[in-house]
Amino acid sequence: MCHTGSLLGGNAADHCRDAASGAGVHHSAADAGLVAATGTIALFGSGVLAGPVVDRFDRRWLIAACESVRLILYGGLGAAVLEHAVTLTLLMGVQFVGGLV
């Protein structure tokens, strides 16, 4: 919902790609496409529902909530990189939730 209006965050695909390369996770190009498709599907799905939600809530509060979720999400991804625990499933989950917010 706040993904397009976020000034602090970047592209979720970039975060996932950087995390995978930094953690030494080497998957095929098909796996990378699967992770990217997961985020794209979530982004389109949330885009359909975002209009009515944004109209009903205070936008400043909504942006703060989305940024907080993204902070926890990418902080957890960073912790997984440091622990060398990055998996394809984790990257897909981060990409999906990142696409939603």
Chimera marker file (.cmm) of the C-alpha trace (Angstrom):
<marker_set name="trace">
<marker id="1" x="0.000" y="0.000" z="0.000" r="1" g="1" b="0" radius="0.5"/>
<marker id="2" x="2.702" y="2.482" z="0.912" r="1" g="1" b="0" radius="0.5"/>
<marker id="3" x="5.285" y="0.947" z="-1.389" r="1" g="1" b="0" radius="0.5"/>
<marker id="4" x="4.886" y="3.523" z="-4.131" r="1" g="1" b="0" radius="0.5"/>
<marker id="5" x="4.856" y="6.482" z="-1.737" r="1" g="1" b="0" radius="0.5"/>
<marker id="6" x="7.799" y="5.430" z="0.399" r="1" g="1" b="0" radius="0.5"/>
<marker id="7" x="10.806" y="7.701" z="0.432" r="1" g="1" b="0" radius="0.5"/>
<marker id="8" x="12.908" y="5.683" z="2.876" r="1" g="1" b="0" radius="0.5"/>
<marker id="9" x="12.517" y="2.215" z="1.421" r="1" g="1" b="0" radius="0.5"/>
<marker id="10" x="13.727" y="0.894" z="-1.867" r="1" g="1" b="0" radius="0.5"/>
<marker id="11" x="12.650" y="-1.821" z="-4.200" r="1" g="1" b="0" radius="0.5"/>
<marker id="12" x="11.938" y="-5.082" z="-2.379" r="1" g="1" b="0" radius="0.5"/>
<marker id="13" x="13.460" y="-7.082" z="-5.217" r="1" g="1" b="0" radius="0.5"/>
<marker id="14" x="16.734" y="-5.202" z="-4.780" r="1" g="1" b="0" radius="0.5"/>
<marker id="15" x="16.781" y="-5.995" z="-1.058" r="1" g="1" b="0" radius="0.5"/>
<marker id="16" x="16.118" y="-9.688" z="-1.664" r="1" g="1" b="0" radius="0.5"/>
<marker id="17" x="18.698" y="-9.913" z="-4.440" r="1" g="1" b="0" radius="0.5"/>
<marker id="18" x="21.336" y="-8.186" z="-2.341" r="1" g="1" b="0" radius="0.5"/>
<marker id="19" x="20.558" y="-10.395" z="0.641" r="1" g="1" b="0" radius="0.5"/>
<marker id="20" x="20.839" y="-13.537" z="-1.435" r="1" g="1" b="0" radius="0.5"/>
<marker id="21" x="24.149" y="-12.520" z="-2.965" r="1" g="1" b="0" radius="0.5"/>
<marker id="22" x="25.539" y="-11.315" z="0.359" r="1" g="1" b="0" radius="0.5"/>
<marker id="23" x="24.615" y="-14.550" z="2.104" r="1" g="1" b="0" radius="0.5"/>
<marker id="24" x="26.155" y="-16.695" z="-0.580" r="1" g="1" b="0" radius="0.5"/>
<marker id="25" x="22.823" y="-18.161" z="-1.685" r="1" g="1" b="0" radius="0.5"/>
<marker id="26" x="23.167" y="-19.342" z="-5.257" r="1" g="1" b="0" radius="0.5"/>
<marker id="27" x="19.985" y="-20.377" z="-6.989" r="1" g="1" b="0" radius="0.5"/>
<marker id="28" x="19.001" y="-20.655" z="-10.603" r="1" g="1" b="0" radius="0.5"/>
<marker id="29" x="17.572" y="-17.905" z="-12.741" r="1" g="1" b="0" radius="0.5"/>
<marker id="30" x="14.195" y="-19.624" z="-12.433" r="1" g="1" b="0" radius="0.5"/>
<marker id="31" x="14.345" y="-19.201" z="-8.648" r="1" g="1" b="0" radius="0.5"/>
<marker id="32" x="15.157" y="-15.508" z="-9.058" r="1" g="1" b="0" radius="0.5"/>
<marker id="33" x="12.202" y="-15.165" z="-11.414" r="1" g="1" b="0" radius="0.5"/>
<marker id="34" x="9.964" y="-16.932" z="-8.907" r="1" g="1" b="0" radius="0.5"/>
<marker id="35" x="10.986" y="-14.503" z="-6.157" r="1" g="1" b="0" radius="0.5"/>
<marker id="36" x="10.397" y="-11.513" z="-8.445" r="1" g="1" b="0" radius="0.5"/>
<marker id="37" x="7.010" y="-12.869" z="-9.562" r="1" g="1" b="0" radius="0.5"/>
<marker id="38" x="5.961" y="-13.354" z="-5.940" r="1" g="1" b="0" radius="0.5"/>
<marker id="39" x="6.547" y="-9.680" z="-5.203" r="1" g="1" b="0" radius="0.5"/>
<marker id="40" x="4.836" y="-8.564" z="-8.401" r="1" g="1" b="0" radius="0.5"/>
<marker id="41" x="1.726" y="-10.599" z="-7.638" r="1" g="1" b="0" radius="0.5"/>
<marker id="42" x="1.563" y="-9.153" z="-4.128" r="1" g="1" b="0" radius="0.5"/>
<marker id="43" x="2.073" y="-5.624" z="-5.455" r="1" g="1" b="0" radius="0.5"/>
<marker id="44" x="-0.787" y="-5.959" z="-7.940" r="1" g="1" b="0" radius="0.5"/>
<marker id="45" x="-3.023" y="-7.622" z="-5.352" r="1" g="1" b="0" radius="0.5"/>
<marker id="46" x="-2.474" y="-4.884" z="-2.804" r="1" g="1" b="0" radius="0.5"/>
<marker id="47" x="-2.901" y="-2.197" z="-5.435" r="1" g="1" b="0" radius="0.5"/>
<marker id="48" x="-6.485" y="-3.260" z="-6.023" r="1" g="1" b="0" radius="0.5"/>
<marker id="49" x="-7.337" y="-2.971" z="-2.332" r="1" g="1" b="0" radius="0.5"/>
<marker id="50" x="-5.209" y="0.051" z="-1.479" r="1" g="1" b="0" radius="0.5"/>
<marker id="51" x="-7.611" y="2.749" z="-2.677" r="1" g="1" b="0" radius="0.5"/>
<marker id="52" x="-10.467" y="2.060" z="-0.255" r="1" g="1" b="0" radius="0.5"/>
<marker id="53" x="-8.047" y="1.476" z="2.633" r="1" g="1" b="0" radius="0.5"/>
<marker id="54" x="-6.125" y="4.703" z="2.087" r="1" g="1" b="0" radius="0.5"/>
<marker id="55" x="-9.360" y="6.691" z="1.863" r="1" g="1" b="0" radius="0.5"/>
<marker id="56" x="-10.580" y="5.433" z="5.258" r="1" g="1" b="0" radius="0.5"/>
<marker id="57" x="-7.459" y="5.974" z="7.366" r="1" g="1" b="0" radius="0.5"/>
<marker id="58" x="-5.155" y="8.870" z="8.142" r="1" g="1" b="0" radius="0.5"/>
<marker id="59" x="-2.414" y="8.736" z="5.516" r="1" g="1" b="0" radius="0.5"/>
<marker id="60" x="0.375" y="9.806" z="7.857" r="1" g="1" b="0" radius="0.5"/>
<marker id="61" x="-0.497" y="7.006" z="10.286" r="1" g="1" b="0" radius="0.5"/>
<marker id="62" x="-0.757" y="4.513" z="7.434" r="1" g="1" b="0" radius="0.5"/>
<marker id="63" x="2.653" y="5.455" z="6.032" r="1" g="1" b="0" radius="0.5"/>
<marker id="64" x="4.212" y="5.199" z="9.500" r="1" g="1" b="0" radius="0.5"/>
<marker id="65" x="2.660" y="1.751" z="9.959" r="1" g="1" b="0" radius="0.5"/>
<marker id="66" x="3.867" y="0.553" z="6.544" r="1" g="1" b="0" radius="0.5"/>
<marker id="67" x="7.379" y="1.858" z="7.173" r="1" g="1" b="0" radius="0.5"/>
<marker id="68" x="7.443" y="0.122" z="10.568" r="1" g="1" b="0" radius="0.5"/>
<marker id="69" x="6.471" y="-3.183" z="8.974" r="1" g="1" b="0" radius="0.5"/>
<marker id="70" x="9.142" y="-2.720" z="6.320" r="1" g="1" b="0" radius="0.5"/>
<marker id="71" x="11.749" y="-1.910" z="8.989" r="1" g="1" b="0" radius="0.5"/>
<marker id="72" x="10.981" y="-5.142" z="10.821" r="1" g="1" b="0" radius="0.5"/>
<marker id="73" x="10.806" y="-7.105" z="7.565" r="1" g="1" b="0" radius="0.5"/>
<marker id="74" x="14.140" y="-5.952" z="6.150" r="1" g="1" b="0" radius="0.5"/>
<marker id="75" x="15.772" y="-5.969" z="9.582" r="1" g="1" b="0" radius="0.5"/>
<marker id="76" x="14.828" y="-9.622" z="9.882" r="1" g="1" b="0" radius="0.5"/>
<marker id="77" x="16.235" y="-10.274" z="6.430" r="1" g="1" b="0" radius="0.5"/>
<marker id="78" x="19.464" y="-8.590" z="7.479" r="1" g="1" b="0" radius="0.5"/>
<marker id="79" x="19.618" y="-10.773" z="10.589" r="1" g="1" b="0" radius="0.5"/>
<marker id="80" x="19.090" y="-13.865" z="8.441" r="1" g="1" b="0" radius="0.5"/>
<marker id="81" x="21.964" y="-12.771" z="6.201" r="1" g="1" b="0" radius="0.5"/>
<marker id="82" x="24.251" y="-12.365" z="9.207" r="1" g="1" b="0" radius="0.5"/>
<marker id="83" x="23.275" y="-15.821" z="10.469" r="1" g="1" b="0" radius="0.5"/>
<marker id="84" x="23.691" y="-17.356" z="6.978" r="1" g="1" b="0" radius="0.5"/>
<marker id="85" x="20.095" y="-18.565" z="7.162" r="1" g="1" b="0" radius="0.5"/>
<marker id="86" x="18.721" y="-17.123" z="3.913" r="1" g="1" b="0" radius="0.5"/>
<marker id="87" x="16.584" y="-19.605" z="1.992" r="1" g="1" b="0" radius="0.5"/>
<marker id="88" x="14.462" y="-19.353" z="-1.117" r="1" g="1" b="0" radius="0.5"/>
<marker id="89" x="11.315" y="-19.600" z="1.003" r="1" g="1" b="0" radius="0.5"/>
<marker id="90" x="12.464" y="-16.712" z="3.197" r="1" g="1" b="0" radius="0.5"/>
<marker id="91" x="13.223" y="-14.550" z="0.163" r="1" g="1" b="0" radius="0.5"/>
<marker id="92" x="9.806" y="-15.308" z="-1.321" r="1" g="1" b="0" radius="0.5"/>
<marker id="93" x="8.115" y="-14.426" z="1.972" r="1" g="1" b="0" radius="0.5"/>
<marker id="94" x="10.015" y="-11.159" z="2.296" r="1" g="1" b="0" radius="0.5"/>
<marker id="95" x="9.235" y="-10.333" z="-1.321" r="1" g="1" b="0" radius="0.5"/>
<marker id="96" x="5.526" y="-11.079" z="-0.840" r="1" g="1" b="0" radius="0.5"/>
<marker id="97" x="5.121" y="-9.043" z="2.345" r="1" g="1" b="0" radius="0.5"/>
<marker id="98" x="7.285" y="-6.268" z="0.885" r="1" g="1" b="0" radius="0.5"/>
<marker id="99" x="4.966" y="-6.174" z="-2.113" r="1" g="1" b="0" radius="0.5"/>
<marker id="100" x="1.941" y="-5.851" z="0.150" r="1" g="1" b="0" radius="0.5"/>
<marker id="101" x="3.283" y="-2.883" z="2.075" r="1" g="1" b="0" radius="0.5"/>
<link id1="1" id2="2" r="1" g="1" b="0" radius="0.2"/>
<link id1="2" id2="3" r="1" g="1" b="0" radius="0.2"/>
<link id1="3" id2="4" r="1" g="1" b="0" radius="0.2"/>
<link id1="4" id2="5" r="1" g="1" b="0" radius="0.2"/>
<link id1="5" id2="6" r="1" g="1" b="0" radius="0.2"/>
<link id1="6" id2="7" r="1" g="1" b="0" radius="0.2"/>
<link id1="7" id2="8" r="1" g="1" b="0" radius="0.2"/>
<link id1="8" id2="9" r="1" g="1" b="0" radius="0.2"/>
<link id1="9" id2="10" r="1" g="1" b="0" radius="0.2"/>
<link id1="10" id2="11" r="1" g="1" b="0" radius="0.2"/>
<link id1="11" id2="12" r="1" g="1" b="0" radius="0.2"/>
<link id1="12" id2="13" r="1" g="1" b="0" radius="0.2"/>
<link id1="13" id2="14" r="1" g="1" b="0" radius="0.2"/>
<link id1="14" id2="15" r="1" g="1" b="0" radius="0.2"/>
<link id1="15" id2="16" r="1" g="1" b="0" radius="0.2"/>
<link id1="16" id2="17" r="1" g="1" b="0" radius="0.2"/>
<link id1="17" id2="18" r="1" g="1" b="0" radius="0.2"/>
<link id1="18" id2="19" r="1" g="1" b="0" radius="0.2"/>
<link id1="19" id2="20" r="1" g="1" b="0" radius="0.2"/>
<link id1="20" id2="21" r="1" g="1" b="0" radius="0.2"/>
<link id1="21" id2="22" r="1" g="1" b="0" radius="0.2"/>
<link id1="22" id2="23" r="1" g="1" b="0" radius="0.2"/>
<link id1="23" id2="24" r="1" g="1" b="0" radius="0.2"/>
<link id1="24" id2="25" r="1" g="1" b="0" radius="0.2"/>
<link id1="25" id2="26" r="1" g="1" b="0" radius="0.2"/>
<link id1="26" id2="27" r="1" g="1" b="0" radius="0.2"/>
<link id1="27" id2="28" r="1" g="1" b="0" radius="0.2"/>
<link id1="28" id2="29" r="1" g="1" b="0" radius="0.2"/>
<link id1="29" id2="30" r="1" g="1" b="0" radius="0.2"/>
<link id1="30" id2="31" r="1" g="1" b="0" radius="0.2"/>
<link id1="31" id2="32" r="1" g="1" b="0" radius="0.2"/>
<link id1="32" id2="33" r="1" g="1" b="0" radius="0.2"/>
<link id1="33" id2="34" r="1" g="1" b="0" radius="0.2"/>
<link id1="34" id2="35" r="1" g="1" b="0" radius="0.2"/>
<link id1="35" id2="36" r="1" g="1" b="0" radius="0.2"/>
<link id1="36" id2="37" r="1" g="1" b="0" radius="0.2"/>
<link id1="37" id2="38" r="1" g="1" b="0" radius="0.2"/>
<link id1="38" id2="39" r="1" g="1" b="0" radius="0.2"/>
<link id1="39" id2="40" r="1" g="1" b="0" radius="0.2"/>
<link id1="40" id2="41" r="1" g="1" b="0" radius="0.2"/>
<link id1="41" id2="42" r="1" g="1" b="0" radius="0.2"/>
<link id1="42" id2="43" r="1" g="1" b="0" radius="0.2"/>
<link id1="43" id2="44" r="1" g="1" b="0" radius="0.2"/>
<link id1="44" id2="45" r="1" g="1" b="0" radius="0.2"/>
<link id1="45" id2="46" r="1" g="1" b="0" radius="0.2"/>
<link id1="46" id2="47" r="1" g="1" b="0" radius="0.2"/>
<link id1="47" id2="48" r="1" g="1" b="0" radius="0.2"/>
<link id1="48" id2="49" r="1" g="1" b="0" radius="0.2"/>
<link id1="49" id2="50" r="1" g="1" b="0" radius="0.2"/>
<link id1="50" id2="51" r="1" g="1" b="0" radius="0.2"/>
<link id1="51" id2="52" r="1" g="1" b="0" radius="0.2"/>
<link id1="52" id2="53" r="1" g="1" b="0" radius="0.2"/>
<link id1="53" id2="54" r="1" g="1" b="0" radius="0.2"/>
<link id1="54" id2="55" r="1" g="1" b="0" radius="0.2"/>
<link id1="55" id2="56" r="1" g="1" b="0" radius="0.2"/>
<link id1="56" id2="57" r="1" g="1" b="0" radius="0.2"/>
<link id1="57" id2="58" r="1" g="1" b="0" radius="0.2"/>
<link id1="58" id2="59" r="1" g="1" b="0" radius="0.2"/>
<link id1="59" id2="60" r="1" g="1" b="0" radius="0.2"/>
<link id1="60" id2="61" r="1" g="1" b="0" radius="0.2"/>
<link id1="61" id2="62" r="1" g="1" b="0" radius="0.2"/>
<link id1="62" id2="63" r="1" g="1" b="0" radius="0.2"/>
<link id1="63" id2="64" r="1" g="1" b="0" radius="0.2"/>
<link id1="64" id2="65" r="1" g="1" b="0" radius="0.2"/>
<link id1="65" id2="66" r="1" g="1" b="0" radius="0.2"/>
<link id1="66" id2="67" r="1" g="1" b="0" radius="0.2"/>
<link id1="67" id2="68" r="1" g="1" b="0" radius="0.2"/>
<link id1="68" id2="69" r="1" g="1" b="0" radius="0.2"/>
<link id1="69" id2="70" r="1" g="1" b="0" radius="0.2"/>
<link id1="70" id2="71" r="1" g="1" b="0" radius="0.2"/>
<link id1="71" id2="72" r="1" g="1" b="0" radius="0.2"/>
<link id1="72" id2="73" r="1" g="1" b="0" radius="0.2"/>
<link id1="73" id2="74" r="1" g="1" b="0" radius="0.2"/>
<link id1="74" id2="75" r="1" g="1" b="0" radius="0.2"/>
<link id1="75" id2="76" r="1" g="1" b="0" radius="0.2"/>
<link id1="76" id2="77" r="1" g="1" b="0" radius="0.2"/>
<link id1="77" id2="78" r="1" g="1" b="0" radius="0.2"/>
<link id1="78" id2="79" r="1" g="1" b="0" radius="0.2"/>
<link id1="79" id2="80" r="1" g="1" b="0" radius="0.2"/>
<link id1="80" id2="81" r="1" g="1" b="0" radius="0.2"/>
<link id1="81" id2="82" r="1" g="1" b="0" radius="0.2"/>
<link id1="82" id2="83" r="1" g="1" b="0" radius="0.2"/>
<link id1="83" id2="84" r="1" g="1" b="0" radius="0.2"/>
<link id1="84" id2="85" r="1" g="1" b="0" radius="0.2"/>
<link id1="85" id2="86" r="1" g="1" b="0" radius="0.2"/>
<link id1="86" id2="87" r="1" g="1" b="0" radius="0.2"/>
<link id1="87" id2="88" r="1" g="1" b="0" radius="0.2"/>
<link id1="88" id2="89" r="1" g="1" b="0" radius="0.2"/>
<link id1="89" id2="90" r="1" g="1" b="0" radius="0.2"/>
<link id1="90" id2="91" r="1" g="1" b="0" radius="0.2"/>
<link id1="91" id2="92" r="1" g="1" b="0" radius="0.2"/>
<link id1="92" id2="93" r="1" g="1" b="0" radius="0.2"/>
<link id1="93" id2="94" r="1" g="1" b="0" radius="0.2"/>
<link id1="94" id2="95" r="1" g="1" b="0" radius="0.2"/>
<link id1="95" id2="96" r="1" g="1" b="0" radius="0.2"/>
<link id1="96" id2="97" r="1" g="1" b="0" radius="0.2"/>
<link id1="97" id2="98" r="1" g="1" b="0" radius="0.2"/>
<link id1="98" id2="99" r="1" g="1" b="0" radius="0.2"/>
<link id1="99" id2="100" r="1" g="1" b="0" radius="0.2"/>
<link id1="100" id2="101" r="1" g="1" b="0" radius="0.2"/>
</marker_set>
